[in-house]
Amino acid sequence: MNPSKKEIAKLFYSVKGHLVDEHNMALCYDSYFKRMWGNHELVYHEDGFEEAYEAYLRKANQ
């Protein structure tokens, strides 16, 4: 399984509530995926992700 950068960021945001550098988010992906598997409340933690991701991309492109 090869998740996209956005999917990796979304899972990280759902667990931590913020975004960090791409490398560290990718390192956490597998353990966070296992941690959140079957968690039906995960969708409630995605609120605000799209805005945070857009800001993250803008900052990365500067």
Distance bins in CASP14 RR format, pairs under 12 A and 6 or more apart:
PFRMAT RR
TARGET T0000
AUTHOR 0000-0000-0000
RMODE 2
METHOD distances of the structure
MODEL  1
1 7 0 0 0 0 1 0 0 0 0 0 0
1 8 0 0 0 0 0 1 0 0 0 0 0
1 29 0 0 0 0 1 0 0 0 0 0 0
1 30 0 0 0 0 1 0 0 0 0 0 0
1 33 0 0 0 0 1 0 0 0 0 0 0
2 8 0 0 0 0 0 1 0 0 0 0 0
2 26 0 0 0 0 0 1 0 0 0 0 0
2 29 0 0 0 0 0 1 0 0 0 0 0
3 9 0 0 0 0 1 0 0 0 0 0 0
3 10 0 0 0 0 1 0 0 0 0 0 0
3 11 1 0 0 1 0 0 0 0 0 0 0
3 12 0 0 0 0 0 1 0 0 0 0 0
3 25 0 0 0 0 0 1 0 0 0 0 0
3 26 0 0 0 0 1 0 0 0 0 0 0
3 28 0 0 0 0 0 1 0 0 0 0 0
3 29 1 0 0 1 0 0 0 0 0 0 0
3 30 0 0 0 0 1 0 0 0 0 0 0
3 32 0 0 0 0 0 1 0 0 0 0 0
3 33 0 0 0 0 1 0 0 0 0 0 0
4 10 0 0 0 0 1 0 0 0 0 0 0
4 11 0 0 0 0 0 1 0 0 0 0 0
4 22 0 0 0 0 0 1 0 0 0 0 0
4 25 0 0 0 0 0 1 0 0 0 0 0
4 26 0 0 0 0 0 1 0 0 0 0 0
4 29 0 0 0 0 0 1 0 0 0 0 0
4 53 0 0 0 0 0 1 0 0 0 0 0
5 11 0 0 0 0 0 1 0 0 0 0 0
5 12 0 0 0 0 0 1 0 0 0 0 0
5 19 0 0 0 0 0 1 0 0 0 0 0
5 21 0 0 0 0 0 1 0 0 0 0 0
5 22 1 0 0 1 0 0 0 0 0 0 0
5 23 0 0 0 0 0 1 0 0 0 0 0
5 25 0 0 0 0 1 0 0 0 0 0 0
5 26 0 0 0 0 1 0 0 0 0 0 0
5 29 0 0 0 0 0 1 0 0 0 0 0
5 53 0 0 0 0 1 0 0 0 0 0 0
5 56 0 0 0 0 0 1 0 0 0 0 0
5 57 0 0 0 0 1 0 0 0 0 0 0
5 60 0 0 0 0 0 1 0 0 0 0 0
6 12 0 0 0 0 0 1 0 0 0 0 0
6 13 0 0 0 0 0 1 0 0 0 0 0
6 19 0 0 0 0 0 1 0 0 0 0 0
6 22 0 0 0 0 0 1 0 0 0 0 0
6 25 0 0 0 0 0 1 0 0 0 0 0
6 46 0 0 0 0 0 1 0 0 0 0 0
6 49 0 0 0 0 1 0 0 0 0 0 0
6 50 0 0 0 0 1 0 0 0 0 0 0
6 52 0 0 0 0 0 1 0 0 0 0 0
6 53 1 0 0 1 0 0 0 0 0 0 0
6 54 0 0 0 0 0 1 0 0 0 0 0
6 56 0 0 0 0 1 0 0 0 0 0 0
6 57 0 0 0 0 1 0 0 0 0 0 0
7 13 0 0 0 0 0 1 0 0 0 0 0
7 14 0 0 0 0 0 1 0 0 0 0 0
7 25 0 0 0 0 0 1 0 0 0 0 0
7 26 0 0 0 0 0 1 0 0 0 0 0
7 29 0 0 0 0 1 0 0 0 0 0 0
7 32 0 0 0 0 0 1 0 0 0 0 0
7 33 0 0 0 0 1 0 0 0 0 0 0
7 46 0 0 0 0 0 1 0 0 0 0 0
7 49 0 0 0 0 0 1 0 0 0 0 0
7 53 0 0 0 0 0 1 0 0 0 0 0
8 14 0 0 0 0 0 1 0 0 0 0 0
8 15 0 0 0 0 0 1 0 0 0 0 0
8 19 0 0 0 0 1 0 0 0 0 0 0
8 20 0 0 0 0 0 1 0 0 0 0 0
8 21 0 0 0 0 0 1 0 0 0 0 0
8 22 1 0 0 1 0 0 0 0 0 0 0
8 23 0 0 0 0 0 1 0 0 0 0 0
8 24 0 0 0 0 0 1 0 0 0 0 0
8 25 1 0 1 0 0 0 0 0 0 0 0
8 26 1 0 1 0 0 0 0 0 0 0 0
8 27 0 0 0 0 1 0 0 0 0 0 0
8 28 0 0 0 0 1 0 0 0 0 0 0
8 29 1 0 1 0 0 0 0 0 0 0 0
8 30 0 0 0 0 0 1 0 0 0 0 0
8 32 0 0 0 0 1 0 0 0 0 0 0
8 33 0 0 0 0 1 0 0 0 0 0 0
8 49 0 0 0 0 0 1 0 0 0 0 0
8 53 0 0 0 0 0 1 0 0 0 0 0
8 56 0 0 0 0 0 1 0 0 0 0 0
9 15 0 0 0 0 0 1 0 0 0 0 0
9 16 0 0 0 0 0 1 0 0 0 0 0
9 17 0 0 0 0 0 1 0 0 0 0 0
9 18 0 0 0 0 0 1 0 0 0 0 0
9 19 1 0 1 0 0 0 0 0 0 0 0
9 20 0 0 0 0 1 0 0 0 0 0 0
9 21 0 0 0 0 0 1 0 0 0 0 0
9 22 1 0 0 1 0 0 0 0 0 0 0
9 23 0 0 0 0 0 1 0 0 0 0 0
9 24 0 0 0 0 0 1 0 0 0 0 0
9 25 1 0 1 0 0 0 0 0 0 0 0
9 26 0 0 0 0 1 0 0 0 0 0 0
9 28 0 0 0 0 0 1 0 0 0 0 0
9 29 0 0 0 0 1 0 0 0 0 0 0
9 32 0 0 0 0 0 1 0 0 0 0 0
9 46 0 0 0 0 0 1 0 0 0 0 0
9 48 0 0 0 0 0 1 0 0 0 0 0
9 49 1 0 0 1 0 0 0 0 0 0 0
9 50 0 0 0 0 0 1 0 0 0 0 0
9 52 0 0 0 0 1 0 0 0 0 0 0
9 53 1 0 1 0 0 0 0 0 0 0 0
9 54 0 0 0 0 0 1 0 0 0 0 0
9 55 0 0 0 0 0 1 0 0 0 0 0
9 56 1 0 0 1 0 0 0 0 0 0 0
9 57 0 0 0 0 1 0 0 0 0 0 0
9 60 0 0 0 0 0 1 0 0 0 0 0
10 16 0 0 0 0 0 1 0 0 0 0 0
10 17 0 0 0 0 0 1 0 0 0 0 0
10 19 0 0 0 0 1 0 0 0 0 0 0
10 25 0 0 0 0 1 0 0 0 0 0 0
10 29 0 0 0 0 0 1 0 0 0 0 0
10 32 0 0 0 0 0 1 0 0 0 0 0
10 33 0 0 0 0 0 1 0 0 0 0 0
10 36 0 0 0 0 0 1 0 0 0 0 0
10 42 0 0 0 0 1 0 0 0 0 0 0
10 43 0 0 0 0 0 1 0 0 0 0 0
10 45 0 0 0 0 1 0 0 0 0 0 0
10 46 1 0 0 1 0 0 0 0 0 0 0
10 47 0 0 0 0 0 1 0 0 0 0 0
10 48 0 0 0 0 0 1 0 0 0 0 0
10 49 1 0 1 0 0 0 0 0 0 0 0
10 50 0 0 0 0 1 0 0 0 0 0 0
10 52 0 0 0 0 1 0 0 0 0 0 0
10 53 1 0 0 1 0 0 0 0 0 0 0
10 56 0 0 0 0 0 1 0 0 0 0 0
11 17 0 0 0 0 0 1 0 0 0 0 0
11 19 0 0 0 0 0 1 0 0 0 0 0
11 25 0 0 0 0 1 0 0 0 0 0 0
11 26 0 0 0 0 0 1 0 0 0 0 0
11 28 0 0 0 0 1 0 0 0 0 0 0
11 29 1 0 0 1 0 0 0 0 0 0 0
11 30 0 0 0 0 1 0 0 0 0 0 0
11 31 0 0 0 0 0 1 0 0 0 0 0
11 32 1 0 1 0 0 0 0 0 0 0 0
11 33 1 0 0 1 0 0 0 0 0 0 0
11 34 0 0 0 0 0 1 0 0 0 0 0
11 35 0 0 0 0 1 0 0 0 0 0 0
11 36 1 0 0 1 0 0 0 0 0 0 0
11 37 0 0 0 0 0 1 0 0 0 0 0
11 39 0 0 0 0 0 1 0 0 0 0 0
11 42 0 0 0 0 1 0 0 0 0 0 0
11 43 0 0 0 0 0 1 0 0 0 0 0
11 45 0 0 0 0 1 0 0 0 0 0 0
11 46 0 0 0 0 1 0 0 0 0 0 0
11 49 0 0 0 0 1 0 0 0 0 0 0
11 53 0 0 0 0 0 1 0 0 0 0 0
12 18 0 0 0 0 1 0 0 0 0 0 0
12 19 1 0 0 1 0 0 0 0 0 0 0
12 20 1 0 0 1 0 0 0 0 0 0 0
12 21 0 0 0 0 0 1 0 0 0 0 0
12 22 0 0 0 0 1 0 0 0 0 0 0
12 23 0 0 0 0 0 1 0 0 0 0 0
12 24 0 0 0 0 1 0 0 0 0 0 0
12 25 1 0 1 0 0 0 0 0 0 0 0
12 26 0 0 0 0 1 0 0 0 0 0 0
12 27 0 0 0 0 1 0 0 0 0 0 0
12 28 1 0 0 1 0 0 0 0 0 0 0
12 29 1 0 0 1 0 0 0 0 0 0 0
12 30 0 0 0 0 0 1 0 0 0 0 0
12 31 0 0 0 0 0 1 0 0 0 0 0
12 32 1 0 0 1 0 0 0 0 0 0 0
12 33 0 0 0 0 0 1 0 0 0 0 0
12 35 0 0 0 0 0 1 0 0 0 0 0
12 36 0 0 0 0 0 1 0 0 0 0 0
12 45 0 0 0 0 0 1 0 0 0 0 0
12 46 0 0 0 0 0 1 0 0 0 0 0
12 49 0 0 0 0 1 0 0 0 0 0 0
12 52 0 0 0 0 0 1 0 0 0 0 0
12 53 0 0 0 0 0 1 0 0 0 0 0
12 56 0 0 0 0 0 1 0 0 0 0 0
13 19 1 0 1 0 0 0 0 0 0 0 0
13 20 0 0 0 0 1 0 0 0 0 0 0
13 25 0 0 0 0 1 0 0 0 0 0 0
13 28 0 0 0 0 0 1 0 0 0 0 0
13 29 0 0 0 0 0 1 0 0 0 0 0
13 32 0 0 0 0 0 1 0 0 0 0 0
13 36 0 0 0 0 0 1 0 0 0 0 0
13 42 0 0 0 0 0 1 0 0 0 0 0
13 45 1 0 0 1 0 0 0 0 0 0 0
13 46 1 0 0 1 0 0 0 0 0 0 0
13 47 0 0 0 0 1 0 0 0 0 0 0
13 48 1 0 0 1 0 0 0 0 0 0 0
13 49 1 0 1 0 0 0 0 0 0 0 0
13 50 0 0 0 0 1 0 0 0 0 0 0
13 51 0 0 0 0 0 1 0 0 0 0 0
13 52 1 0 0 1 0 0 0 0 0 0 0
13 53 1 0 0 1 0 0 0 0 0 0 0
13 55 0 0 0 0 0 1 0 0 0 0 0
13 56 0 0 0 0 1 0 0 0 0 0 0
14 25 0 0 0 0 0 1 0 0 0 0 0
14 28 0 0 0 0 0 1 0 0 0 0 0
14 29 0 0 0 0 0 1 0 0 0 0 0
14 32 0 0 0 0 1 0 0 0 0 0 0
14 33 0 0 0 0 0 1 0 0 0 0 0
14 35 0 0 0 0 0 1 0 0 0 0 0
14 36 1 0 0 1 0 0 0 0 0 0 0
14 39 0 0 0 0 1 0 0 0 0 0 0
14 41 0 0 0 0 1 0 0 0 0 0 0
14 42 1 0 1 0 0 0 0 0 0 0 0
14 43 0 0 0 0 1 0 0 0 0 0 0
14 44 0 0 0 0 1 0 0 0 0 0 0
14 45 1 0 1 0 0 0 0 0 0 0 0
14 46 1 0 1 0 0 0 0 0 0 0 0
14 47 0 0 0 0 1 0 0 0 0 0 0
14 48 0 0 0 0 0 1 0 0 0 0 0
14 49 1 0 0 1 0 0 0 0 0 0 0
14 52 0 0 0 0 0 1 0 0 0 0 0
14 53 0 0 0 0 0 1 0 0 0 0 0
15 25 0 0 0 0 0 1 0 0 0 0 0
15 28 1 0 0 1 0 0 0 0 0 0 0
15 29 0 0 0 0 0 1 0 0 0 0 0
15 31 0 0 0 0 1 0 0 0 0 0 0
15 32 1 0 1 0 0 0 0 0 0 0 0
15 33 0 0 0 0 1 0 0 0 0 0 0
15 34 0 0 0 0 0 1 0 0 0 0 0
15 35 1 0 0 1 0 0 0 0 0 0 0
15 36 1 0 0 1 0 0 0 0 0 0 0
15 39 0 0 0 0 1 0 0 0 0 0 0
15 41 0 0 0 0 0 1 0 0 0 0 0
15 42 0 0 0 0 1 0 0 0 0 0 0
15 45 1 0 0 1 0 0 0 0 0 0 0
15 46 0 0 0 0 0 1 0 0 0 0 0
15 49 0 0 0 0 0 1 0 0 0 0 0
16 24 0 0 0 0 0 1 0 0 0 0 0
16 25 0 0 0 0 1 0 0 0 0 0 0
16 28 0 0 0 0 1 0 0 0 0 0 0
16 32 0 0 0 0 1 0 0 0 0 0 0
16 35 0 0 0 0 0 1 0 0 0 0 0
16 36 0 0 0 0 0 1 0 0 0 0 0
16 45 0 0 0 0 1 0 0 0 0 0 0
16 49 0 0 0 0 0 1 0 0 0 0 0
16 52 0 0 0 0 0 1 0 0 0 0 0
17 25 0 0 0 0 0 1 0 0 0 0 0
17 32 0 0 0 0 0 1 0 0 0 0 0
17 44 0 0 0 0 0 1 0 0 0 0 0
17 45 1 0 0 1 0 0 0 0 0 0 0
17 46 0 0 0 0 1 0 0 0 0 0 0
17 47 0 0 0 0 1 0 0 0 0 0 0
17 48 0 0 0 0 1 0 0 0 0 0 0
17 49 0 0 0 0 1 0 0 0 0 0 0
17 52 1 0 0 1 0 0 0 0 0 0 0
17 53 0 0 0 0 0 1 0 0 0 0 0
17 56 0 0 0 0 0 1 0 0 0 0 0
18 24 0 0 0 0 0 1 0 0 0 0 0
18 25 0 0 0 0 0 1 0 0 0 0 0
18 45 0 0 0 0 0 1 0 0 0 0 0
18 48 0 0 0 0 0 1 0 0 0 0 0
18 49 0 0 0 0 0 1 0 0 0 0 0
18 51 0 0 0 0 0 1 0 0 0 0 0
18 52 1 0 0 1 0 0 0 0 0 0 0
18 53 0 0 0 0 0 1 0 0 0 0 0
18 55 0 0 0 0 0 1 0 0 0 0 0
18 56 0 0 0 0 1 0 0 0 0 0 0
19 25 1 0 0 1 0 0 0 0 0 0 0
19 28 0 0 0 0 0 1 0 0 0 0 0
19 48 0 0 0 0 0 1 0 0 0 0 0
19 49 0 0 0 0 1 0 0 0 0 0 0
19 50 0 0 0 0 0 1 0 0 0 0 0
19 51 0 0 0 0 0 1 0 0 0 0 0
19 52 1 0 1 0 0 0 0 0 0 0 0
19 53 1 0 0 1 0 0 0 0 0 0 0
19 54 0 0 0 0 0 1 0 0 0 0 0
19 55 0 0 0 0 1 0 0 0 0 0 0
19 56 1 0 1 0 0 0 0 0 0 0 0
19 57 0 0 0 0 1 0 0 0 0 0 0
19 58 0 0 0 0 0 1 0 0 0 0 0
19 59 0 0 0 0 1 0 0 0 0 0 0
19 60 0 0 0 0 1 0 0 0 0 0 0
20 26 0 0 0 0 0 1 0 0 0 0 0
20 27 0 0 0 0 0 1 0 0 0 0 0
20 28 0 0 0 0 1 0 0 0 0 0 0
20 52 0 0 0 0 0 1 0 0 0 0 0
20 56 0 0 0 0 1 0 0 0 0 0 0
20 59 0 0 0 0 0 1 0 0 0 0 0
20 60 0 0 0 0 0 1 0 0 0 0 0
21 27 0 0 0 0 1 0 0 0 0 0 0
21 28 0 0 0 0 0 1 0 0 0 0 0
21 56 0 0 0 0 1 0 0 0 0 0 0
21 59 0 0 0 0 0 1 0 0 0 0 0
21 60 0 0 0 0 1 0 0 0 0 0 0
22 28 0 0 0 0 0 1 0 0 0 0 0
22 29 0 0 0 0 0 1 0 0 0 0 0
22 53 0 0 0 0 0 1 0 0 0 0 0
22 56 0 0 0 0 1 0 0 0 0 0 0
22 57 0 0 0 0 0 1 0 0 0 0 0
22 59 0 0 0 0 0 1 0 0 0 0 0
22 60 0 0 0 0 1 0 0 0 0 0 0
23 29 0 0 0 0 0 1 0 0 0 0 0
24 32 0 0 0 0 0 1 0 0 0 0 0
25 31 0 0 0 0 0 1 0 0 0 0 0
25 32 0 0 0 0 1 0 0 0 0 0 0
25 33 0 0 0 0 0 1 0 0 0 0 0
25 53 0 0 0 0 0 1 0 0 0 0 0
25 56 0 0 0 0 1 0 0 0 0 0 0
26 32 0 0 0 0 0 1 0 0 0 0 0
26 33 0 0 0 0 0 1 0 0 0 0 0
28 34 0 0 0 0 0 1 0 0 0 0 0
28 35 0 0 0 0 1 0 0 0 0 0 0
28 36 0 0 0 0 0 1 0 0 0 0 0
29 35 0 0 0 0 0 1 0 0 0 0 0
29 36 0 0 0 0 0 1 0 0 0 0 0
30 36 0 0 0 0 0 1 0 0 0 0 0
30 37 0 0 0 0 0 1 0 0 0 0 0
31 37 0 0 0 0 0 1 0 0 0 0 0
32 39 0 0 0 0 0 1 0 0 0 0 0
32 42 0 0 0 0 0 1 0 0 0 0 0
32 45 0 0 0 0 0 1 0 0 0 0 0
33 39 0 0 0 0 0 1 0 0 0 0 0
33 42 0 0 0 0 0 1 0 0 0 0 0
35 42 0 0 0 0 0 1 0 0 0 0 0
36 42 1 0 1 0 0 0 0 0 0 0 0
36 43 0 0 0 0 0 1 0 0 0 0 0
36 44 0 0 0 0 0 1 0 0 0 0 0
36 45 0 0 0 0 1 0 0 0 0 0 0
36 46 0 0 0 0 0 1 0 0 0 0 0
39 45 0 0 0 0 1 0 0 0 0 0 0
39 46 0 0 0 0 0 1 0 0 0 0 0
41 47 0 0 0 0 0 1 0 0 0 0 0
42 49 0 0 0 0 0 1 0 0 0 0 0
43 49 0 0 0 0 0 1 0 0 0 0 0
45 52 0 0 0 0 0 1 0 0 0 0 0
46 52 0 0 0 0 0 1 0 0 0 0 0
46 53 0 0 0 0 0 1 0 0 0 0 0
48 54 0 0 0 0 1 0 0 0 0 0 0
48 55 0 0 0 0 0 1 0 0 0 0 0
48 56 0 0 0 0 0 1 0 0 0 0 0
49 55 0 0 0 0 0 1 0 0 0 0 0
49 56 0 0 0 0 1 0 0 0 0 0 0
50 56 0 0 0 0 0 1 0 0 0 0 0
50 57 0 0 0 0 0 1 0 0 0 0 0
51 57 0 0 0 0 0 1 0 0 0 0 0
51 58 0 0 0 0 0 1 0 0 0 0 0
52 58 0 0 0 0 0 1 0 0 0 0 0
52 59 0 0 0 0 0 1 0 0 0 0 0
53 59 0 0 0 0 0 1 0 0 0 0 0
53 60 0 0 0 0 0 1 0 0 0 0 0
54 60 0 0 0 0 0 1 0 0 0 0 0
54 61 0 0 0 0 0 1 0 0 0 0 0
55 61 0 0 0 0 0 1 0 0 0 0 0
55 62 0 0 0 0 0 1 0 0 0 0 0
56 62 0 0 0 0 0 1 0 0 0 0 0
END
